[in-house]
Amino acid sequence: MVDTSFLSWPFFEAHHRQFAEGLRDWAAREIHPLIDHHDVDESCRHLVRRLGEGGWLKAVVPQANGGLSPTFDVRTLCLARETLAYQDGLADFAFAMQGLGTGPITLFGSEALKEKYLPPVARGEAIAAFALSEPEAGSDVAAMSTTATPDGPDHVHLDGVKTWISNGGIADHYVVFARSGEAPGAKGLSAYMVDAQTPGLTVENRIDVIAPHPLATLRFEGCRVPLSQRVGGPGEGFKVAMATLDVFRSTVGAAALGLARRALDEALQHASSRKLFGAPLGELQLTQASLADMATGVDTAGLLVYRAAWTKDQGAERVTREAAMAKMHATEEAQRVIDRAVQIFGGLGVTKGVKVEELYREIRALRIYEGATEVQKIVIARELLKMHAQQSKHREGGCR
């Protein structure tokens, strides 16, 4: 039985609880028949379509374009990812990429781009993707080498390689970040919406990972894109990317939280039913200690995730520190919780087809993508130092 007592936390309003309960019931009925882990492309297509038909993808676009809320409600996004990840990591992936792949349009796109791309995404009729990473520019976005070169007064052509692109190969459109040259480093990037059938865009290869999902390397060779497809202003690509990740980074922690909750529930069920030395496994004090640590880890992760989401929803312009803490702690804690669940299952826990084995593979990538744990620590420390410097300056000014 899913523990939903956290919905009574003061972070949530009545509409959040209603959304979470409705999605939980829908996901328990609908998701399992849609997924074939041997054919992740088709599974993702089915998931996106059904999520759209169910109305759940309305959470990833604004109300004016067929969505649920006036703008992003980050608590709703987090509740969706946690609920879907509890059922299956691929379901969470399908939902999350619809949001991440169009988040730049929601935040910075022209009205024409919003009207063109957002309603089909909300209906589950188009699959979105976010193309930021490169072979030599993952965590260090400013090292990007893909270029956007002027091609006449109204176009650019894109040249370069993007890799680790989720939904690569099945997406209908990509938001692509490239060096447009307005300034050195991070200030010289721009973002463009590129339809999958645009000449010059090819899927160079597909990438297999331990928890399979659509993932690919993309190549751009003279890929001609109208300037009307630019998201935000010239040279604003870094700002577009960081603002989008600021919204969705907390939701990665929420996905990890869903995986961790499922691991805890699986461990509780196994510990209650598995007999060892003539008694349930759960009566052993060491098992109880593990369960206590797991439950505490789940709650601490949840508190950080929903604090970050709540803070953003209260109107904070940026939640860089809070989101980084939520993402870092929730993913690391979920890894520990799932590892303990595998240990409680014993040999069964590393058997293919057992849920905790699947969770063990699913969690590992979350500690890397959208900013690895080590990068989050740098982000948190820099934010703390910046805050300290500002406070010190303020105090010094007050003493004069």
C-alpha positions in Angstrom: 0.0 0.0 0.0 1.4 3.4 -1.0 2.0 5.7 1.9 0.5 9.1 1.0 0.7 10.6 4.5 3.2 13.1 3.1 0.4 14.8 1.2 -0.7 16.3 4.6 2.6 18.3 4.7 2.0 22.1 4.6 3.7 22.4 1.2 0.5 21.2 -0.5 -2.9 22.7 -1.3 -6.1 20.8 -2.0 -5.6 20.7 -5.8 -2.2 19.1 -5.3 -3.7 16.3 -3.2 -6.5 15.8 -5.7 -4.0 15.7 -8.6 -1.7 13.2 -6.8 -4.5 10.9 -5.8 -6.0 10.9 -9.3 -2.7 10.2 -10.9 -1.9 7.5 -8.4 -5.1 5.6 -9.2 -4.7 6.1 -13.0 -1.0 5.0 -12.9 -1.8 1.8 -10.9 -4.3 0.8 -13.6 -2.8 2.0 -16.8 1.0 2.0 -16.8 2.0 -1.7 -16.5 0.2 -2.8 -19.7 1.8 0.0 -21.7 5.5 -0.9 -21.0 7.7 -3.4 -22.7 11.3 -2.9 -21.5 12.5 -4.7 -24.6 11.0 -2.0 -26.9 11.5 1.2 -25.1 10.8 3.4 -28.1 7.3 2.0 -28.7 6.7 2.0 -24.9 7.5 5.7 -24.7 5.2 6.4 -27.6 2.4 4.6 -25.9 3.1 6.3 -22.6 3.1 9.8 -24.0 -0.1 9.1 -25.9 -1.9 7.7 -22.9 -0.6 10.4 -20.5 -1.9 13.0 -23.0 -5.3 11.3 -23.3 -5.5 11.1 -19.5 -4.9 14.8 -19.2 -1.8 14.4 -17.1 0.5 16.2 -19.6 -1.4 19.4 -19.1 0.8 19.8 -16.1 3.8 20.5 -18.3 2.4 23.4 -20.3 0.7 26.7 -19.3 -3.0 27.2 -19.1 -3.0 29.5 -22.1 -1.8 26.7 -24.3 -4.0 23.9 -23.1 -2.3 23.3 -19.7 -3.3 23.0 -16.1 -1.8 26.1 -14.4 -1.1 29.7 -15.5 2.6 28.8 -15.5 4.7 25.9 -14.1 3.4 24.6 -10.8 6.6 22.8 -9.6 4.8 20.9 -6.8 2.5 19.4 -9.4 5.4 18.4 -11.6 7.2 16.8 -8.6 4.1 14.9 -7.5 3.6 13.6 -11.0 7.2 12.4 -11.3 7.2 10.8 -7.9 3.9 9.0 -8.6 5.0 7.8 -12.0 8.5 6.7 -10.9 6.9 4.7 -8.1 5.2 2.6 -10.8 7.9 2.5 -13.5 11.0 4.6 -14.3 10.1 4.7 -18.0 6.7 6.3 -17.2 8.4 9.0 -15.3 10.8 9.5 -18.1 8.0 9.9 -20.7 6.3 12.5 -18.6 9.5 14.4 -17.6 10.8 14.8 -21.1 7.6 16.4 -22.3 8.2 19.1 -19.8 11.9 19.5 -20.1 11.8 19.4 -23.9 9.3 22.3 -24.1 10.2 24.1 -20.8 12.3 26.7 -22.7 9.3 27.6 -24.9 7.1 28.0 -21.8 9.6 30.3 -20.1 11.1 32.2 -23.1 9.3 31.3 -26.3 7.4 33.6 -28.6 3.6 33.3 -28.7 4.0 31.7 -32.2 6.3 29.0 -30.8 4.0 28.4 -27.9 1.0 28.0 -30.1 2.9 25.7 -32.5 4.6 23.3 -30.1 2.8 23.3 -26.7 -0.7 22.1 -27.4 0.4 18.9 -29.2 2.8 18.1 -26.4 -0.1 18.5 -23.8 -2.3 16.2 -25.8 0.5 13.6 -26.1 0.5 13.9 -29.9 4.2 15.1 -30.2 7.3 14.0 -28.4 9.8 16.6 -27.1 13.5 16.6 -26.4 16.2 18.8 -24.9 19.5 18.8 -26.7 22.2 20.5 -24.5 25.0 18.0 -23.8 27.9 17.4 -26.1 30.8 14.9 -26.1 33.1 17.5 -24.5 30.4 19.7 -22.9 28.2 18.0 -20.4 28.4 19.7 -16.9 30.4 22.6 -18.4 27.8 24.1 -20.7 30.0 27.0 -21.5 32.4 24.6 -23.3 29.8 24.0 -26.0 31.1 23.8 -29.6 28.0 23.3 -31.7 27.7 26.5 -33.8 24.8 28.6 -35.1 26.1 30.5 -38.1 24.1 33.2 -39.8 22.7 32.1 -43.2 21.1 35.1 -44.8 19.0 37.6 -42.8 16.4 35.2 -41.4 18.2 31.8 -40.8 21.1 30.1 -39.1 22.7 26.8 -39.9 23.6 24.5 -37.0 26.8 22.4 -37.1 28.0 20.1 -34.3 27.2 17.0 -32.3 24.9 16.5 -29.3 25.0 13.4 -27.2 23.2 11.7 -24.3 20.0 13.2 -25.7 16.9 11.6 -24.1 14.2 10.9 -26.6 16.8 11.1 -29.3 15.5 9.2 -32.3 11.8 9.3 -31.4 11.3 13.0 -30.7 9.3 15.1 -33.1 11.3 18.2 -32.1 14.3 19.3 -30.1 15.3 22.4 -28.3 19.0 22.8 -29.4 21.6 25.0 -27.8 24.4 26.3 -29.9 27.2 28.9 -29.9 25.9 31.9 -31.7 28.9 34.1 -31.0 27.5 37.2 -29.3 30.1 37.0 -26.6 32.7 34.5 -25.3 31.8 31.5 -23.1 28.3 31.2 -21.7 27.1 34.6 -22.9 27.4 33.6 -26.6 24.9 30.7 -26.7 21.4 30.7 -28.2 18.5 28.1 -28.2 16.5 27.0 -31.2 13.5 24.7 -31.8 14.5 22.2 -34.5 11.9 19.8 -36.0 13.1 16.2 -36.3 12.7 16.1 -40.1 14.8 19.2 -40.7 17.5 18.4 -43.4 20.9 18.2 -41.9 19.8 16.7 -38.6 20.6 13.0 -38.3 20.5 10.4 -35.5 24.1 9.3 -35.5 23.8 6.4 -33.1 21.6 5.1 -30.3 23.0 4.6 -26.8 22.2 1.6 -24.7 22.3 2.1 -20.9 21.6 -0.1 -17.9 18.1 1.2 -17.4 17.0 1.4 -21.1 15.3 4.5 -22.5 15.5 6.3 -25.8 18.9 7.9 -25.9 21.0 9.0 -28.9 23.8 11.1 -30.4 22.6 13.7 -32.9 24.6 15.3 -35.6 23.9 18.7 -37.2 25.5 19.4 -40.6 24.3 22.6 -42.2 21.0 22.2 -40.5 19.1 25.4 -41.7 16.8 26.8 -39.0 14.7 30.0 -39.3 15.5 32.7 -36.7 11.8 32.7 -35.8 12.5 29.3 -34.2 15.0 30.9 -31.7 13.8 30.6 -28.1 14.6 33.8 -26.2 16.9 36.5 -27.5 20.3 36.1 -29.2 23.0 35.1 -26.7 20.4 34.1 -24.1 20.8 30.3 -24.5 22.7 29.8 -21.2 20.0 31.8 -19.4 17.3 29.7 -21.1 19.0 26.4 -20.2 19.7 27.4 -16.6 16.2 28.7 -15.9 14.7 25.6 -17.4 16.9 23.3 -15.3 16.1 25.5 -12.2 12.5 24.4 -12.6 13.1 20.7 -13.5 16.1 19.9 -11.3 13.8 19.6 -8.2 11.7 17.1 -10.2 14.7 14.8 -10.7 14.8 14.6 -6.9 11.1 13.8 -7.0 11.6 10.9 -9.4 14.3 9.5 -7.2 11.9 9.9 -4.3 9.3 7.8 -6.1 11.9 5.1 -6.8 13.0 5.1 -3.1 9.4 4.9 -1.8 8.8 1.9 -4.0 12.0 0.3 -2.7 10.9 0.9 0.9 7.4 -0.6 0.2 9.0 -3.7 -1.5 11.3 -4.1 1.4 8.5 -3.8 4.0 6.5 -6.4 2.1 9.4 -8.8 1.9 10.5 -8.3 5.5 7.0 -9.0 6.7 6.5 -12.2 4.6 9.9 -13.8 4.4 10.7 -16.2 7.2 14.2 -16.5 8.6 15.1 -18.6 11.7 11.5 -19.4 12.2 10.2 -15.8 12.3 9.6 -13.0 9.8 12.7 -11.3 8.6 11.3 -8.0 9.9 11.6 -9.2 13.5 15.4 -9.1 13.2 16.8 -5.9 14.8 19.3 -5.4 11.9 16.4 -5.5 9.4 14.5 -3.1 11.5 17.5 -0.7 11.7 17.7 -0.8 7.9 14.0 -0.1 7.5 14.2 2.8 9.9 17.2 4.3 8.0 15.3 3.9 4.7 12.1 5.6 6.0 14.1 8.5 7.4 16.0 8.8 4.1 12.8 8.9 2.2 11.3 11.6 4.4 14.4 13.8 4.4 14.5 13.6 0.6 10.9 14.5 0.4 11.2 17.5 2.6 14.0 18.9 0.5 12.3 18.2 -2.8 9.0 19.8 -1.8 10.7 22.7 0.0 12.4 23.6 -3.3 9.2 23.2 -5.3 7.2 25.2 -2.8 9.8 28.0 -2.8 9.7 28.2 -6.6 5.9 28.2 -6.6 5.8 31.1 -4.1 7.4 33.3 -6.7 11.1 33.0 -6.1 12.9 34.0 -9.3 15.6 31.4 -8.8 15.9 28.4 -6.5 19.4 27.3 -7.5 20.6 26.4 -4.1 17.3 24.7 -3.0 16.9 22.7 -6.2 20.6 21.6 -6.1 20.2 20.4 -2.5 17.0 18.6 -3.4 18.4 16.9 -6.5 21.7 15.9 -4.8 20.3 14.6 -1.5 17.2 12.9 -3.0 19.2 11.0 -5.6 22.0 10.0 -3.3 19.6 9.0 -0.5 17.5 7.0 -3.0 20.6 5.1 -4.0 21.2 4.1 -0.4 17.5 3.2 0.2 17.4 1.0 -2.9 20.7 -0.6 -2.0 19.3 -1.6 1.4 16.2 -3.0 -0.2 18.3 -5.2 -2.4 20.2 -6.4 0.6 17.0 -7.2 2.5 15.9 -9.3 -0.5 19.2 -11.2 -0.5 20.0 -13.2 -3.6 16.5 -12.5 -4.9 17.3 -8.8 -5.0 19.8 -9.2 -7.8 17.6 -11.4 -9.9 16.4 -10.0 -13.2 12.7 -9.4 -13.2 12.5 -8.6 -9.5 11.4 -5.0 -8.8 14.2 -4.0 -6.5 16.8 -5.1 -9.2 15.0 -2.9 -11.7 15.1 0.0 -9.2 18.8 -0.5 -8.6 19.4 0.0 -12.3 17.0 2.9 -12.6 18.4 5.0 -9.8 22.0 5.1 -11.0 21.6 7.6 -13.8 19.6 10.1 -11.7 22.8 10.8 -9.8 24.4 12.0 -13.0 22.0 13.6 -15.4 20.9 17.3 -15.1 24.0 17.9 -13.1 26.0 15.2 -11.3 26.1 15.1 -7.5 29.6 16.6 -7.6 28.4 19.5 -9.7 25.5 20.1 -7.4 28.0 20.4 -4.5 29.8 23.1 -6.4 26.6 24.9 -7.2 25.5 24.8 -3.5 28.8 26.0 -2.2 29.0 28.9 -4.8 25.5 30.0 -3.8 26.4 29.9 -0.1 29.5 31.9 -0.7 27.7 34.4 -2.8 25.0 34.8 -0.1 27.7 35.2 2.6 29.5 37.9 0.6 26.2 39.8 0.1 25.3 39.6 3.8 28.8 40.7 4.8 28.6 43.7 2.4 25.2 44.6 3.8 26.5 44.4 7.4 29.5 46.5 6.6 27.3 49.1 4.9 25.1 49.2 8.0 28.1 49.9 10.3 29.2 53.0 8.5 
